[in-house]
Amino acid sequence: MINFLQEYLRIDTSFPQPRYDDVIALFVRQAQKDGFLYEIVSLGNDYSVLVITMPGSDQSLPSLVLSHHMDVVPIVDYTSWNHDPFGGIVNDGIIYGRGTQDMKGIGVAQYFALKKFLSEQGTLKRTVHLVLLPDEERGGFDGARRFVEHPYFKKMNIGYALDEGIPSGNSSFLHIKVSERKPIQASFISHGSMAHGSRINVKNAAHELVAFLRKLATFQDCQQLNTLGQPAGLLLSVNITSLQFGTIKEGAVALNVISDTATATVDIRVPPTMKLQDASDYLKKLVDRYPAISYKIEATVQERSYDPIFRNDFYQSLERAVQKHSLAVQPLHAEESSDLRFYLQKGIIGFGITPFTCKENLHGTNEFITIKDLEMGRDIFCTIIKDFCA
């Protein structure tokens, strides 16, 4: 298992050229060796999904999906890493590499849990699928979104899904992700007059935009204070992600010229307890106060229902599995979104779990997991399979 994860980490699946085919080939070789069924599902956009299956004896039961994404975020500064981020280095019981937490380590734990179950018990009542997806780090629009609309997906009879959470950073408990916030990404453009920088009476597009963005920043400041009293995953957030004044070309920006346009992009995250439409209405009401500013929704997701009473049979099975390994469970309302949302939009019951107790370092420098966590994660997934599917 450790060697397999090392091989996986050595396959660079960051954009712009993720080596998905090499990952699929790696897992297919292992699946053939272990006797698992598999299917490579083409998404029609140069990307494919790998589905590894252990059939259950009762095909009428909705199947369980253990889902993970193959892609990882790029490395910004290689020199800041103590080890090669794509080297799969093991040092003093710790495995370093991009994707150890997010989420190659989870995918390997899932696979070897199914292999362990096969060797120890052998037969399932409920079918289990392992699904390897592309494109999650860019939003999943060319990965999971396409997959859930594929005819092969419909044949899988999926009723339950497990996707990623976050490491707990505490040796006494694990998180089970019970909700995610919903993203809205928007661009804003302010229109004014190009003029000499010395003018007093001028319609300054940048000033208008800054005044609007100040409102957003003030709102975000208040939300940060609100995290003292409730989970961040249940709060609306508004983060400014870029600013640009005028049409920026090399050598074309003069310090004494007022640009006629100013643009910004904003990432909005809507909590599960709030409707997407309510967040959009709030945004429109705010923008309407600034006639010179228009906006466009660049990306969002479908609305999905949220049940605050999340402790259903599947959740209770996950909770039992974790507790059998002498760990408590803490429900997690996640700030970010993942591929899980595409399963939920199909009416599938789903949660997220990262069965690691190491310090959370998703997308961070020197990302790592311990060998102890990897083995525990495999054993927890195996217990879930036994409890819920056998």
C-alpha positions as CSV (number, residue, x, y, z in Angstrom):
1,M,0.0,0.0,0.0
2,I,2.8,2.4,0.8
3,N,4.7,1.6,-2.4
4,F,1.4,2.0,-4.3
5,L,0.8,5.5,-2.9
6,Q,4.4,6.4,-3.7
7,E,3.9,5.5,-7.3
8,Y,0.6,7.4,-7.4
9,L,2.3,10.5,-5.9
10,R,5.0,10.4,-8.6
11,I,2.4,10.9,-11.3
12,D,2.0,14.6,-11.7
13,T,-1.7,15.2,-12.1
14,S,-1.6,19.0,-11.7
15,F,-2.8,21.3,-14.4
16,P,-2.2,22.2,-17.2
17,Q,-1.2,18.7,-18.1
18,P,-2.5,16.2,-15.6
19,R,-1.4,12.7,-16.3
20,Y,-4.7,11.0,-15.7
21,D,-4.1,8.1,-18.1
22,D,-1.0,7.1,-16.1
23,V,-3.1,7.0,-12.9
24,I,-5.8,4.9,-14.6
25,A,-3.2,2.5,-15.9
26,L,-1.7,2.2,-12.4
27,F,-5.0,1.3,-10.8
28,V,-6.1,-1.0,-13.6
29,R,-2.9,-3.0,-13.2
30,Q,-3.6,-3.4,-9.5
31,A,-7.3,-4.2,-10.1
32,Q,-6.4,-6.9,-12.6
33,K,-3.9,-8.4,-10.1
34,D,-6.4,-8.4,-7.3
35,G,-9.3,-9.7,-9.5
36,F,-11.6,-6.7,-9.3
37,L,-14.0,-5.7,-12.2
38,Y,-13.3,-2.3,-13.7
39,E,-14.6,0.0,-16.4
40,I,-13.0,3.0,-18.1
41,V,-15.7,5.5,-18.8
42,S,-14.9,8.2,-21.4
43,L,-16.5,11.6,-20.7
44,G,-16.2,12.7,-24.3
45,N,-13.8,15.6,-23.5
46,D,-10.4,13.8,-23.5
47,Y,-11.0,12.8,-19.8
48,S,-12.0,9.4,-18.5
49,V,-13.3,8.1,-15.2
50,L,-12.2,4.7,-13.7
51,V,-14.8,2.7,-11.9
52,I,-13.5,-0.4,-9.9
53,T,-16.4,-2.6,-8.7
54,M,-16.9,-5.4,-6.2
55,P,-20.5,-6.7,-6.9
56,G,-22.9,-7.4,-4.1
57,S,-25.2,-10.4,-4.0
58,D,-28.3,-8.3,-3.8
59,Q,-28.4,-6.1,-6.9
60,S,-31.7,-4.5,-5.7
61,L,-29.8,-2.7,-3.0
62,P,-28.5,0.8,-4.0
63,S,-24.7,0.7,-4.3
64,L,-22.1,2.6,-2.3
65,V,-19.5,4.8,-4.1
66,L,-16.1,5.5,-2.6
67,S,-15.1,8.5,-4.7
68,H,-11.9,10.4,-5.0
69,H,-10.4,12.8,-7.5
70,M,-7.1,12.2,-9.3
71,D,-6.0,15.8,-9.9
72,V,-4.0,18.0,-7.5
73,V,-3.3,21.7,-7.2
74,P,-0.1,22.9,-8.9
75,I,3.1,23.6,-6.9
76,V,3.8,27.4,-6.8
77,D,7.3,27.3,-5.3
78,Y,9.3,24.0,-5.4
79,T,12.1,25.5,-3.4
80,S,9.8,25.9,-0.3
81,W,9.3,22.1,-0.1
82,N,11.6,20.0,2.0
83,H,11.1,17.0,-0.3
84,D,10.2,16.6,-4.0
85,P,6.4,17.2,-4.0
86,F,6.1,14.5,-6.7
87,G,8.7,12.2,-5.2
88,G,6.6,10.1,-2.9
89,I,9.3,10.5,-0.2
90,V,9.0,8.5,3.0
91,N,10.9,9.9,6.0
92,D,10.5,8.9,9.7
93,G,7.1,7.4,9.2
94,I,5.7,10.3,7.2
95,I,4.8,10.3,3.4
96,Y,5.4,13.6,1.7
97,G,3.9,14.7,-1.6
98,R,1.2,16.7,-3.3
99,G,-2.1,14.9,-2.9
100,T,-1.3,12.9,0.2
101,Q,-4.2,14.6,1.9
102,D,-6.1,15.9,-1.1
103,M,-6.8,13.3,-2.1
104,K,-4.5,10.5,-3.4
105,G,-4.0,9.2,0.1
106,I,-7.7,8.8,0.6
107,G,-8.1,7.0,-2.8
108,V,-5.3,4.5,-1.9
109,A,-6.9,3.9,1.5
110,Q,-10.2,3.3,-0.2
111,Y,-8.8,0.8,-2.7
112,F,-6.8,-1.2,-0.1
113,A,-9.8,-1.3,2.2
114,L,-11.7,-3.1,-0.5
115,K,-8.8,-5.4,-1.1
116,K,-8.5,-6.1,2.6
117,F,-12.2,-6.9,2.8
118,L,-11.9,-9.2,-0.2
119,S,-9.1,-11.2,1.5
120,E,-10.8,-11.3,4.9
121,Q,-14.4,-11.8,4.1
122,G,-14.8,-12.0,0.4
123,T,-18.6,-11.4,-0.2
124,L,-20.7,-8.4,-0.2
125,K,-24.5,-7.9,-0.1
126,R,-24.4,-4.3,-1.4
127,T,-22.2,-3.5,-4.4
128,V,-19.3,-1.1,-3.8
129,H,-17.7,1.0,-6.5
130,L,-14.4,2.9,-6.3
131,V,-14.6,5.9,-8.6
132,L,-11.5,7.9,-9.8
133,L,-12.5,11.4,-11.1
134,P,-10.7,14.2,-13.0
135,D,-11.0,17.9,-12.8
136,E,-12.2,18.5,-9.2
137,E,-9.6,21.2,-8.4
138,R,-11.0,23.3,-11.2
139,G,-14.6,22.8,-10.1
140,G,-15.5,19.4,-11.3
141,F,-17.4,20.7,-14.3
142,D,-15.4,18.6,-16.8
143,G,-15.3,15.7,-14.4
144,A,-17.9,14.8,-11.9
145,R,-20.6,16.9,-13.5
146,R,-20.2,15.1,-16.8
147,F,-20.0,11.7,-15.1
148,V,-23.3,12.0,-13.2
149,E,-25.0,12.6,-16.6
150,H,-23.3,9.6,-18.3
151,P,-25.4,6.5,-19.1
152,Y,-22.9,4.3,-17.3
153,F,-23.6,6.3,-14.1
154,K,-27.3,5.5,-14.2
155,K,-26.5,1.8,-14.5
156,M,-24.5,1.9,-11.3
157,N,-27.6,2.2,-9.1
158,I,-25.9,4.5,-6.6
159,G,-27.7,5.3,-3.4
160,Y,-24.8,6.3,-1.2
161,A,-21.5,8.2,-1.7
162,L,-18.4,8.9,0.3
163,D,-16.2,11.7,-0.8
164,E,-13.5,13.9,0.9
165,G,-13.5,15.8,4.2
166,I,-10.5,17.2,6.0
167,P,-8.0,15.7,8.4
168,S,-9.0,16.3,12.0
169,G,-5.6,17.3,13.3
170,N,-6.5,15.6,16.6
171,S,-5.8,12.0,17.6
172,S,-9.1,11.6,19.4
173,F,-11.7,12.3,16.7
174,L,-12.4,12.4,13.0
175,H,-14.7,14.7,11.0
176,I,-17.7,13.5,9.0
177,K,-18.6,16.2,6.5
178,V,-22.4,16.7,6.6
179,S,-22.7,19.8,4.4
180,E,-20.9,22.0,2.0
181,R,-21.3,25.6,1.0
182,K,-22.4,26.4,-2.6
183,P,-20.2,28.6,-4.8
184,I,-21.1,31.6,-6.8
185,Q,-18.2,33.2,-8.7
186,A,-18.9,36.6,-10.2
187,S,-17.1,39.4,-12.1
188,F,-17.9,43.1,-11.7
189,I,-17.1,45.9,-14.1
190,S,-17.3,49.6,-13.3
191,H,-17.6,52.1,-16.2
192,G,-16.3,55.7,-16.0
193,S,-14.4,58.2,-18.1
194,M,-10.8,58.1,-19.2
195,A,-9.1,61.3,-18.2
196,H,-6.0,63.0,-17.0
197,G,-5.0,62.0,-13.5
198,S,-5.0,65.7,-12.4
199,R,-8.7,66.2,-12.9
200,I,-11.1,66.8,-10.0
201,N,-14.4,66.6,-11.7
202,V,-14.2,63.1,-13.3
203,K,-16.2,59.9,-13.3
204,N,-13.6,57.6,-11.9
205,A,-14.5,53.9,-12.5
206,A,-11.9,52.7,-10.0
207,H,-13.3,54.9,-7.2
208,E,-16.8,53.5,-7.8
209,L,-15.6,50.0,-7.8
210,V,-13.5,50.5,-4.7
211,A,-16.5,51.9,-2.9
212,F,-18.6,48.8,-3.8
213,L,-15.8,46.4,-2.8
214,R,-15.4,48.2,0.5
215,K,-19.0,47.2,1.3
216,L,-18.1,43.6,0.5
217,A,-15.0,43.8,2.6
218,T,-16.9,45.2,5.6
219,F,-19.5,42.4,5.3
220,Q,-16.7,39.8,5.3
221,D,-15.1,41.4,8.3
222,C,-18.4,40.9,10.2
223,Q,-18.6,37.3,9.1
224,Q,-15.2,36.6,10.5
225,L,-16.4,37.8,13.8
226,N,-19.4,35.6,13.5
227,T,-17.2,32.5,13.3
228,L,-16.6,32.9,17.1
229,G,-20.2,31.8,17.6
230,Q,-21.0,29.3,14.8
231,P,-19.2,27.1,12.3
232,A,-17.7,28.9,9.3
233,G,-19.4,26.4,7.0
234,L,-22.8,27.8,8.0
235,L,-21.9,31.4,7.2
236,L,-22.1,33.3,3.9
237,S,-18.7,34.5,2.7
238,V,-17.7,37.1,0.1
239,N,-14.0,37.2,-0.9
240,I,-12.5,39.6,-3.5
241,T,-10.2,37.5,-5.6
242,S,-8.8,39.9,-8.2
243,L,-8.7,43.6,-9.3
244,Q,-7.8,45.2,-12.6
245,F,-7.9,48.8,-13.7
246,G,-8.3,49.4,-17.4
247,T,-7.0,47.2,-20.1
248,I,-3.6,46.2,-18.8
249,K,-1.0,45.7,-21.4
250,E,2.8,45.9,-20.9
251,G,3.9,49.5,-21.2
252,A,0.4,50.8,-21.7
253,V,-0.4,51.9,-18.1
254,A,0.5,55.5,-17.3
255,L,0.5,56.8,-13.8
256,N,-1.3,60.0,-14.8
257,V,-4.2,58.4,-16.7
258,I,-7.5,57.5,-15.1
259,S,-8.8,54.3,-16.7
260,D,-12.4,54.2,-18.0
261,T,-13.0,50.7,-16.6
262,A,-12.2,48.8,-13.5
263,T,-13.0,45.1,-12.9
264,A,-13.0,42.7,-10.0
265,T,-13.8,39.1,-9.4
266,V,-15.5,37.8,-6.2
267,D,-15.9,34.3,-4.8
268,I,-19.1,33.9,-2.8
269,R,-19.9,30.8,-0.7
270,V,-23.5,30.2,0.3
271,P,-24.2,28.1,3.4
272,P,-26.5,25.1,3.1
273,T,-29.1,26.9,5.2
274,M,-29.4,29.7,2.7
275,K,-30.9,29.5,-0.8
276,L,-28.7,30.4,-3.8
277,Q,-31.5,32.7,-5.0
278,D,-31.4,34.6,-1.7
279,A,-27.7,35.2,-2.0
280,S,-28.1,36.3,-5.6
281,D,-30.9,38.7,-4.6
282,Y,-28.7,40.2,-1.9
283,L,-25.9,40.7,-4.4
284,K,-28.2,42.4,-6.9
285,K,-29.6,44.7,-4.3
286,L,-26.1,45.7,-3.3
287,V,-24.9,46.3,-6.9
288,D,-28.1,48.3,-7.7
289,R,-26.8,51.1,-5.4
290,Y,-23.9,51.6,-7.8
291,P,-25.3,52.4,-11.3
292,A,-21.9,52.5,-12.9
293,I,-21.3,48.8,-12.0
294,S,-22.6,45.8,-13.8
295,Y,-21.9,42.1,-12.9
296,K,-22.0,38.7,-14.4
297,I,-22.2,35.3,-12.7
298,E,-19.3,33.4,-14.1
299,A,-19.9,30.0,-12.4
300,T,-22.3,28.5,-9.8
301,V,-24.0,25.2,-9.0
302,Q,-27.5,23.8,-8.9
303,E,-29.6,24.4,-5.8
304,R,-29.7,21.4,-3.5
305,S,-31.7,20.6,-0.4
306,Y,-30.2,20.4,3.1
307,D,-31.5,18.2,5.9
308,P,-30.4,19.5,9.2
309,I,-31.3,16.1,10.7
310,F,-28.4,14.4,8.9
311,R,-28.1,11.4,11.3
312,N,-29.6,8.8,8.9
313,D,-28.7,5.1,8.7
314,F,-25.7,5.8,6.5
315,Y,-24.3,8.4,8.9
316,Q,-24.8,6.1,11.8
317,S,-22.9,3.4,10.0
318,L,-20.0,5.7,9.4
319,E,-20.1,6.8,13.0
320,R,-20.0,3.2,14.3
321,A,-17.1,2.4,12.0
322,V,-15.0,5.4,13.3
323,Q,-15.9,4.6,17.0
324,K,-14.8,1.0,16.5
325,H,-11.3,2.4,16.0
326,S,-11.5,4.3,19.3
327,L,-12.2,7.7,17.8
328,A,-15.0,10.1,18.4
329,V,-16.9,11.8,15.5
330,Q,-17.5,15.5,15.0
331,P,-19.9,16.6,12.3
332,L,-18.3,19.1,9.9
333,H,-20.0,21.9,8.0
334,A,-17.4,22.4,5.3
335,E,-16.5,25.9,4.0
336,E,-15.5,24.5,0.6
337,S,-17.2,22.5,-2.1
338,S,-16.2,19.2,-3.6
339,D,-17.4,16.6,-6.1
340,L,-19.8,15.4,-3.5
341,R,-22.3,18.1,-4.6
342,F,-22.8,16.4,-7.9
343,Y,-23.8,13.2,-6.2
344,L,-26.2,15.0,-3.9
345,Q,-27.8,16.8,-6.8
346,K,-28.9,13.4,-8.1
347,G,-30.7,12.6,-4.8
348,I,-27.9,10.3,-3.5
349,I,-27.2,10.3,0.2
350,G,-23.6,11.4,0.7
351,F,-21.0,12.5,3.3
352,G,-17.3,13.3,3.3
353,I,-14.6,11.7,5.4
354,T,-10.9,12.0,5.4
355,P,-9.8,9.2,7.9
356,F,-6.6,11.0,8.9
357,T,-5.8,12.6,12.3
358,C,-2.7,14.5,11.0
359,K,-2.6,18.3,10.8
360,E,-4.7,19.6,8.0
361,N,-2.5,20.9,5.1
362,L,-4.7,20.7,2.0
363,H,-3.0,22.6,-0.9
364,G,-0.1,23.5,1.4
365,T,3.6,23.3,1.3
366,N,5.1,19.9,2.5
367,E,1.7,18.2,2.3
368,F,1.9,14.9,4.1
369,I,0.3,12.0,5.9
370,T,1.7,9.5,8.3
371,I,2.0,5.8,7.5
372,K,-0.1,5.2,10.7
373,D,-2.9,7.4,9.3
374,L,-2.8,5.7,5.9
375,E,-3.1,2.3,7.6
376,M,-5.9,3.5,9.9
377,G,-7.7,5.1,7.0
378,R,-7.7,1.7,5.2
379,D,-9.0,-0.1,8.2
380,I,-11.8,2.5,8.8
381,F,-12.9,2.2,5.2
382,C,-12.8,-1.6,5.5
383,T,-15.0,-1.4,8.6
384,I,-17.5,0.9,6.8
385,I,-17.7,-1.6,4.0
386,K,-18.3,-4.5,6.5
387,D,-20.9,-2.5,8.5
388,F,-22.9,-1.0,5.6
389,C,-22.4,-3.4,2.7
390,A,-21.8,-6.9,4.1
